[in-house]
């Protein structure tokens, strides 16, 4: 877990970190012991992980609401490839492969 506040241990299996995800990459991968890592957070955290090559795919669950003008998923432009689309009750669940940063212009 990442925070803008102070790092701390919440439980035996949960440590709250701060700073760049890349700074903690070795620690995160060691804790995962060869398994996948699930990153939950906002678009900025996901964009940091993607920029640093730490994000292979994203899963987005969407429920219908009125969003007005809407918000970008990432805080930086990225190319994504839709891999799967499923339904979970009222949610549309889309799985995307992270292709890479979108070139400027």
Number of C-alpha atoms within 10 A of each C-alpha: 17 18 13 9 10 10 14 14 11 10 8 6 7 10 13 15 17 15 13 13 19 15 10 12 14 11 11 15 13 10 12 12 9 8 9 9 13 10 14 11 11 11 15 13 18 21 20 18 18 21 15 13 13 17 19 13 16 20 14 13 15 13 11 8 6 7 7 6 6 7 9 9 14 15 14 15 14 16 12 16 13 13 12 11 13 11 11 10 8 10 13 14 17 16 17 18 16 18 14 16 15 11 8 5 3
